[in-house]
């Protein structure tokens, strides 16, 4: 019961933190969006992430399963250990990123590379390029992120 309550709170929090995320829901036609598209509306990330981090919804409702987002992280910045209820299917659109999952060696992702992150596995990420990193992420479950308290 607590887990479902916390999921609801995080989902509601996500909607409050990412108002731009609601723009992309209800798409019933084909479309194309690049990371630099003027049609994207970028919103902030959860509090534990850097202020320069931003998210734009590409498709779907982030409070429901199967939403797609762009996640942008400025160059030479990192995201601390965190986890998601959902698995993540990712493609790095620009920049160079290092990702480290708990119990595994860090991996460098180059633009155009695919990466997979299992649900609920702790991980961190750093944009190791001077230019911003833009990561496409397909979430299977509602979009959420939880800081790992060490």
Backbone bond lengths (Angstrom), bond angles and torsions (degrees), N, CA, C in turn:
res aa  C-N    CA-C-N  psi(-1)  N-CA   C-N-CA  omega(-1)  CA-C   N-CA-C  phi
1 X - - - 1.448 - - 1.515 110.58 -
2 X 1.324 118.81 -43.96 1.457 121.95 179.69 1.523 111.22 -60.73
3 X 1.333 116.32 -39.90 1.454 119.85 -178.58 1.517 110.61 -62.25
4 X 1.322 117.90 -43.67 1.456 120.52 178.23 1.518 111.55 -66.11
5 X 1.342 117.50 -37.26 1.463 120.98 177.67 1.511 110.44 -63.70
6 X 1.325 116.96 -44.26 1.465 119.40 -179.36 1.517 110.72 -67.20
7 X 1.334 116.98 -33.15 1.466 120.32 177.96 1.524 109.99 -65.65
8 X 1.324 116.97 -41.72 1.458 121.42 178.02 1.520 110.44 -63.10
9 X 1.324 116.82 -44.47 1.468 120.74 179.54 1.515 110.53 -62.06
10 X 1.340 117.21 -43.50 1.469 120.50 179.47 1.516 110.47 -65.38
11 X 1.322 117.72 -40.98 1.452 120.65 178.70 1.522 110.47 -62.72
12 X 1.324 117.51 -45.59 1.460 120.64 177.34 1.521 110.11 -62.65
13 X 1.326 116.96 -42.40 1.463 120.64 177.49 1.516 110.98 -60.93
14 X 1.334 116.41 -41.03 1.465 119.79 179.37 1.522 110.33 -60.62
15 X 1.324 116.53 -40.44 1.460 119.27 179.88 1.520 111.65 -66.84
16 X 1.318 117.15 -33.83 1.464 120.43 177.76 1.522 111.17 -74.75
17 X 1.337 116.67 -38.42 1.462 120.61 -179.12 1.511 112.66 -75.94
18 X 1.312 117.06 -31.13 1.451 120.84 -174.53 1.526 111.08 -120.14
19 X 1.326 119.31 64.13 1.466 119.10 -177.62 1.511 112.48 -59.40
20 X 1.323 117.78 -28.67 1.464 120.35 179.37 1.521 111.11 -65.57
21 X 1.330 117.05 -19.49 1.453 119.92 -177.54 1.522 112.12 -65.33
22 X 1.301 118.27 -24.21 1.446 120.14 -177.41 1.528 112.38 -77.78
23 X 1.298 117.87 -15.23 1.462 122.48 -176.67 1.529 111.37 -61.98
24 X 1.329 117.13 -40.35 1.456 120.74 -171.93 1.517 113.99 -82.36
25 X 1.303 119.05 -8.77 1.463 119.05 -177.90 1.523 110.74 -68.73
26 X 1.302 114.70 155.47 1.454 119.14 175.99 1.517 114.46 78.66
27 X 1.315 118.94 16.08 1.457 120.37 177.54 1.525 108.57 -67.00
28 X 1.319 117.37 124.16 1.461 120.38 178.96 1.525 111.15 -122.82
29 X 1.310 116.20 19.84 1.459 120.63 178.14 1.531 108.97 -140.20
30 X 1.314 115.26 159.14 1.466 119.97 178.56 1.524 109.68 -70.53
31 X 1.318 116.79 147.66 1.466 120.98 177.91 1.521 109.64 -158.44
32 X 1.312 115.53 165.47 1.461 122.89 177.56 1.515 107.44 -130.66
33 X 1.339 116.91 134.45 1.467 122.02 177.15 1.518 108.58 -134.39
34 X 1.307 116.12 128.01 1.457 121.66 171.55 1.519 108.71 -94.64
35 X 1.319 116.00 164.11 1.466 120.55 -179.09 1.523 112.35 -63.08
36 X 1.318 117.48 -20.76 1.464 120.87 179.75 1.533 112.38 -103.92
37 X 1.328 117.66 12.86 1.452 122.42 -178.89 1.527 111.33 -61.84
38 X 1.312 115.85 136.16 1.464 121.76 177.09 1.526 111.03 -69.63
39 X 1.320 117.73 -16.75 1.457 121.66 -178.82 1.523 113.27 -80.25
40 X 1.323 116.90 -14.11 1.469 120.23 179.22 1.518 110.51 -75.54
41 X 1.322 114.90 142.27 1.457 120.68 173.84 1.519 107.18 -116.54
42 X 1.323 115.06 113.21 1.463 121.25 -176.57 1.523 109.73 -89.98
43 X 1.326 115.93 135.27 1.456 122.30 177.22 1.518 109.44 -122.82
44 X 1.316 115.86 171.91 1.455 121.19 -178.86 1.515 113.16 -74.75
45 X 1.309 114.48 169.37 1.465 123.55 178.76 1.530 109.24 -102.81
46 X 1.331 117.43 171.44 1.468 119.56 176.35 1.534 111.70 -56.00
47 X 1.333 116.17 154.96 1.470 122.20 -174.18 1.521 115.10 -54.20
48 X 1.324 118.16 -34.02 1.464 119.76 -175.75 1.526 112.82 -75.11
49 X 1.327 117.40 -8.81 1.462 121.29 179.43 1.526 109.76 -93.27
50 X 1.343 117.40 161.77 1.474 119.55 -179.28 1.526 112.02 -59.45
51 X 1.320 116.07 148.39 1.469 121.09 179.12 1.519 112.26 -60.45
52 X 1.330 117.20 -27.06 1.460 121.18 -177.82 1.530 112.60 -81.57
53 X 1.304 117.82 -1.20 1.462 123.25 177.94 1.527 108.40 -77.50
54 X 1.336 117.36 144.04 1.463 119.81 176.22 1.530 110.51 -148.07
55 X 1.330 114.80 158.39 1.460 122.42 -177.55 1.527 108.76 -134.32
56 X 1.341 115.13 139.72 1.464 121.49 173.26 1.520 108.09 -129.25
57 X 1.313 116.69 131.67 1.457 120.89 177.56 1.520 108.84 -80.68
58 X 1.315 115.52 131.33 1.460 121.04 177.84 1.519 111.16 -95.27
59 X 1.329 115.81 -39.78 1.455 121.32 -174.20 1.511 108.78 -158.83
60 X 1.332 116.30 141.61 1.448 121.52 176.12 1.507 113.11 92.10
61 X 1.313 114.21 178.39 1.452 122.92 178.34 1.531 106.43 -109.35
62 X 1.329 119.46 121.51 1.465 121.14 -176.09 1.520 114.22 -64.03
63 X 1.322 117.73 -13.54 1.457 120.63 177.66 1.533 111.36 -87.48
64 X 1.324 116.37 -3.20 1.457 121.96 -179.50 1.528 109.80 -123.97
65 X 1.336 117.12 164.86 1.470 119.74 177.88 1.527 112.43 -61.40
66 X 1.329 114.31 155.52 1.471 123.90 171.17 1.526 115.40 68.05
67 X 1.320 116.97 46.68 1.463 121.41 172.38 1.530 109.07 -96.87
68 X 1.320 116.25 146.32 1.463 122.97 176.62 1.518 108.88 -115.03
69 X 1.338 116.04 135.89 1.466 120.53 -178.12 1.523 110.91 -136.17
70 X 1.326 114.68 158.32 1.455 122.10 162.14 1.520 106.38 -99.37
71 X 1.316 116.35 133.69 1.467 123.74 176.51 1.520 105.76 -115.97
72 X 1.343 116.54 121.01 1.467 120.69 -177.94 1.516 110.05 -113.53
73 X 1.325 114.76 132.94 1.459 122.40 178.93 1.519 107.47 -130.19
74 X 1.323 116.91 124.80 1.463 120.44 -179.63 1.529 110.46 -60.42
75 X 1.339 115.57 155.22 1.458 121.48 179.96 1.519 112.04 -57.32
76 X 1.320 115.53 145.64 1.465 123.48 177.37 1.528 113.34 57.79
77 X 1.322 116.60 35.89 1.463 120.79 174.10 1.530 109.06 -129.47
78 X 1.315 115.23 161.43 1.454 119.12 -177.41 1.512 112.63 -135.27
79 X 1.319 114.76 161.81 1.452 123.49 176.03 1.524 107.08 -111.71
80 X 1.330 117.82 127.27 1.469 120.30 -178.51 1.527 112.06 -68.00
81 X 1.334 114.97 172.10 1.463 120.93 179.25 1.521 110.62 -52.58
82 X 1.338 114.53 133.56 1.455 121.81 179.62 1.528 108.78 -157.76
83 X 1.332 115.59 177.78 1.458 120.95 176.82 1.521 109.60 -152.25
84 X 1.330 115.37 165.59 1.464 123.12 -179.58 1.523 108.73 -131.74
85 X 1.326 117.81 152.45 1.463 120.55 172.97 1.528 110.94 -67.54
86 X 1.304 116.54 -26.23 1.461 122.22 -175.66 1.519 112.34 -97.13
87 X 1.317 114.86 150.46 1.462 119.72 163.65 1.535 106.52 -67.80
88 X 1.334 116.17 156.20 1.459 121.10 178.25 1.526 108.90 -122.57
89 X 1.325 115.70 131.01 1.461 121.71 171.61 1.520 105.15 -110.93
90 X 1.332 116.59 120.39 1.460 120.74 -168.01 1.529 112.49 -129.56
91 X 1.328 115.63 149.03 1.455 123.37 169.79 1.525 106.32 -134.87
92 X 1.332 116.48 126.40 1.459 119.61 177.29 1.523 108.46 -78.38
93 X 1.315 116.10 121.60 1.459 122.78 -177.65 1.520 110.69 -85.33
94 X 1.336 117.14 -41.05 1.467 120.25 179.70 1.523 109.65 -150.61
95 X 1.333 115.01 158.24 1.454 121.11 179.70 1.518 112.21 86.53
96 X 1.314 114.48 -167.93 1.461 122.27 176.83 1.521 107.05 -138.16
97 X 1.317 116.51 129.00 1.458 121.07 -171.59 1.526 110.09 -128.45
98 X 1.329 114.98 141.98 1.457 120.49 172.35 1.519 107.89 -108.89
99 X 1.325 115.93 130.16 1.460 122.13 -179.35 1.518 108.37 -123.90
100 X 1.331 116.21 136.52 1.460 120.47 178.86 1.521 109.39 -130.52
101 X 1.328 115.59 119.41 1.453 122.32 175.61 1.512 109.26 -98.54
102 X 1.323 115.58 142.45 1.459 121.79 -178.23 1.535 110.51 -50.80
103 X 1.338 114.95 129.23 1.456 121.05 178.08 1.516 114.56 82.58
104 X 1.340 117.40 3.22 1.456 121.23 179.97 1.533 110.40 -127.40
105 X 1.318 115.98 156.94 1.461 120.62 176.62 1.527 109.08 -72.49
106 X 1.342 116.93 148.10 1.475 119.69 177.11 1.532 110.51 -59.90
107 X 1.312 115.13 147.17 1.467 122.39 177.95 1.516 108.52 -124.42
108 X 1.329 116.48 140.08 1.458 121.62 175.51 1.518 107.94 -96.69
109 X 1.320 115.06 130.69 1.456 122.18 178.33 1.525 107.63 -108.30
110 X 1.317 116.40 125.86 1.461 122.28 175.60 1.522 109.32 -98.13
111 X 1.328 116.39 158.27 1.460 121.02 178.53 1.527 109.26 -53.47
112 X 1.328 115.42 132.75 1.455 121.75 -178.97 1.518 113.67 94.17
113 X 1.351 117.82 -8.36 1.456 121.24 -178.49 1.523 111.53 -86.97
114 X 1.333 114.79 146.62 1.462 123.09 176.51 1.519 109.00 -95.92
115 X 1.333 116.64 143.78 1.461 121.76 174.98 1.528 107.83 -140.24
116 X 1.330 115.49 149.95 1.454 121.53 178.27 1.518 108.17 -125.26
117 X 1.327 116.56 135.61 1.458 121.84 175.99 1.511 109.95 -124.81
118 X 1.345 118.05 123.04 1.463 120.99 -179.81 1.534 112.26 -66.31
119 X 1.313 115.36 153.02 1.464 121.16 176.93 1.524 110.15 -60.75
120 X 1.327 115.18 142.34 1.467 125.00 173.11 1.526 115.14 63.44
121 X 1.317 118.46 10.91 1.465 119.80 177.98 1.534 109.24 -91.07
122 X 1.326 116.34 129.16 1.462 121.48 179.76 1.528 109.70 -64.73
123 X 1.340 115.06 139.74 1.459 120.25 178.91 1.520 109.88 -159.37
124 X 1.330 115.22 164.84 1.460 121.91 173.49 1.516 107.55 -137.69
125 X 1.315 116.32 167.13 1.463 120.91 -178.75 1.513 109.36 -148.30
126 X 1.334 115.37 149.08 1.459 121.59 176.35 1.517 109.12 -137.05
127 X 1.319 115.94 134.94 1.458 120.75 171.12 1.524 105.36 -83.09
128 X 1.319 117.31 108.34 1.466 121.28 -173.71 1.524 112.46 -95.78
129 X 1.322 117.06 3.52 1.460 120.87 176.19 1.528 109.74 -95.49
130 X 1.307 115.89 163.11 1.469 120.70 174.64 1.522 110.20 -68.99
131 X 1.324 116.17 -38.91 1.467 122.01 179.83 1.520 110.04 -79.27
132 X 1.327 117.12 157.59 1.465 119.70 178.46 1.529 112.15 -61.28
133 X 1.310 115.22 152.38 1.462 122.38 173.20 1.518 107.52 -101.05
134 X 1.319 116.42 131.44 1.455 121.60 173.36 1.517 106.59 -119.46
135 X 1.315 115.04 123.67 1.450 122.85 -176.11 1.524 109.33 -117.79
136 X 1.329 117.19 124.79 1.457 121.21 171.68 1.521 106.77 -82.22
137 X 1.331 117.46 129.30 1.467 121.29 178.26 1.531 108.87 -128.57
138 X 1.332 115.57 128.00 1.462 122.64 172.58 1.520 106.69 -103.48
139 X 1.314 116.83 116.53 1.459 122.50 178.62 1.525 109.39 -96.14
140 X 1.332 116.80 137.02 1.457 121.78 176.86 1.529 111.37 -84.72
141 X 1.316 116.39 -32.16 1.469 123.67 179.61 1.533 108.10 -111.19
142 X 1.332 118.94 172.75 1.467 119.48 176.61 1.536 111.62 -52.56
143 X 1.305 115.82 147.50 1.467 122.13 -177.57 1.527 109.03 -69.52
144 X 1.322 115.59 125.28 1.461 121.08 174.46 1.516 108.37 -153.89
145 X 1.311 116.02 166.32 1.471 122.55 176.85 1.518 107.85 -156.48
146 X 1.331 115.93 134.49 1.461 121.93 -178.86 1.513 109.76 -125.87
147 X 1.314 117.57 130.56 1.464 121.40 175.31 1.518 109.06 -68.23
148 X 1.323 115.86 145.61 1.460 121.30 174.97 1.518 106.65 -91.79
149 X 1.305 116.13 118.12 1.469 120.24 178.48 1.526 108.47 -88.22
150 X 1.317 114.40 116.21 1.465 119.18 -178.31 1.495 111.06 -97.90
